[in-house]
Structure formats: C-alpha cells, structure tokens
C-alpha cells in the first residue's frame, strides 16, 4: 500500500517495477499485464501478482519476440515452481 493507504493498481505497480517514466507511451501495458495474467495462470494455476508483474515486465523488456525472451521466461521457471509448491503447502495446511 502506498502512503495514502490506497492500494496501487496492477498497472501502477508494473510502472514502478519497470521504471516507467512520465511521458512514455503506456498504451501496451494493459496488454502485457493480460499476457502476464494468462501466463501465470497456465504456469501456476493461479494469478499471483508478483508472477504477473515479472512476466509482464519481461514482455515489456522484450517487445519483439526473440531468442532472449525465451531465455528470460525460462529464467522465471524457479519462481513458477516455488509458487506452485507454496500453493500446495497452503492447501495442505487448510485441509488439516
């Protein structure tokens, strides 16, 4: 939460995460967030905010699909695995 005790929107958080500057074109940010949501859902079974932000920032950084985007997404695999494990642990604790 920010200093006004109001939660930032996902787009505002993405802007902070990528160091977005005033006056830059933000027309594609919502698309990157949608891609991030879909990718997170497929990779982990849910839409965790931190995973969405990481994936969306990768799409922002690599606007044109290329080999480096694939390598960047592969580098996120440990985060996806950790998210699934923590989700399973939480579900197991809830079932007890």
C-alpha positions as CSV (number, residue, x, y, z in Angstrom):
1,X,0.0,0.0,0.0
2,X,1.2,3.5,-0.7
3,X,1.4,6.4,1.8
4,X,-2.3,7.3,1.3
5,X,-3.3,3.8,2.4
6,X,-4.7,3.1,-1.1
7,X,-3.6,0.0,-2.9
8,X,-1.8,0.7,-6.2
9,X,-3.4,-0.7,-9.4
10,X,-1.6,-3.5,-11.1
11,X,-0.7,-1.2,-13.9
12,X,0.8,1.3,-11.4
13,X,2.8,-1.4,-9.8
14,X,4.1,-2.5,-13.2
15,X,5.1,1.1,-14.0
16,X,7.1,1.1,-10.7
17,X,8.6,-2.3,-11.4
18,X,9.9,-1.4,-14.9
19,X,11.0,2.2,-14.0
20,X,8.4,3.7,-16.3
21,X,9.0,7.4,-16.8
22,X,6.5,10.2,-17.2
23,X,5.6,10.9,-20.9
24,X,6.5,7.3,-22.1
25,X,3.8,5.5,-24.1
26,X,1.8,3.3,-21.9
27,X,-0.7,2.0,-24.5
28,X,0.6,-1.6,-24.4
29,X,1.0,-2.0,-20.6
30,X,-2.5,-3.4,-20.2
31,X,-1.8,-6.0,-22.9
32,X,1.5,-7.0,-21.2
33,X,-0.5,-7.4,-17.9
34,X,-3.1,-9.6,-19.7
35,X,-0.4,-11.7,-21.1
36,X,1.2,-11.9,-17.7
37,X,-2.1,-13.0,-16.1
38,X,-2.6,-15.7,-18.7
39,X,1.0,-17.0,-18.5
40,X,0.8,-17.0,-14.7
41,X,-2.5,-18.9,-14.7
42,X,-1.1,-21.5,-17.1
43,X,2.2,-21.9,-15.3
44,X,1.0,-22.0,-11.7
45,X,-2.8,-22.5,-11.8
46,X,-3.4,-19.0,-10.3
47,X,-2.7,-15.4,-11.0
48,X,-0.2,-14.3,-8.3
49,X,0.5,-10.6,-8.5
50,X,4.3,-10.9,-8.3
51,X,4.4,-13.6,-11.0
52,X,2.1,-11.4,-13.2
53,X,4.4,-8.4,-12.7
54,X,7.6,-10.4,-13.5
55,X,6.1,-11.9,-16.7
56,X,4.6,-8.6,-17.8
57,X,7.9,-6.9,-17.3
58,X,9.6,-9.5,-19.5
59,X,7.1,-8.8,-22.3
60,X,7.7,-5.1,-21.8
61,X,11.5,-5.6,-22.0
62,X,11.4,-7.9,-25.0
63,X,8.7,-6.2,-27.0
64,X,9.7,-8.1,-30.2
65,X,9.8,-11.9,-29.7
66,X,13.3,-13.1,-30.0
67,X,15.6,-15.8,-28.5
68,X,16.3,-13.6,-25.5
69,X,12.6,-13.5,-24.5
70,X,12.5,-17.3,-24.4
71,X,15.7,-17.4,-22.2
72,X,14.2,-14.7,-19.9
73,X,11.0,-16.7,-19.5
74,X,13.0,-19.9,-18.8
75,X,14.8,-18.0,-16.1
76,X,11.5,-17.4,-14.3
77,X,10.8,-21.2,-14.1
78,X,12.1,-21.4,-10.4
79,X,9.6,-18.7,-9.5
80,X,6.7,-20.6,-11.1
81,X,7.8,-23.8,-9.3
82,X,8.1,-22.1,-6.0
83,X,4.6,-20.6,-6.5
84,X,3.1,-24.0,-7.2
85,X,4.8,-25.5,-4.1
86,X,3.8,-22.8,-1.8
87,X,0.2,-23.0,-3.1
88,X,0.2,-26.8,-2.5
89,X,1.6,-26.3,1.0
90,X,-1.1,-23.8,1.8
91,X,-3.8,-26.1,0.5
92,X,-2.4,-29.0,2.6
93,X,-2.4,-26.8,5.7
94,X,-6.0,-25.8,5.0
95,X,-7.1,-29.4,4.6
96,X,-5.7,-30.4,8.1
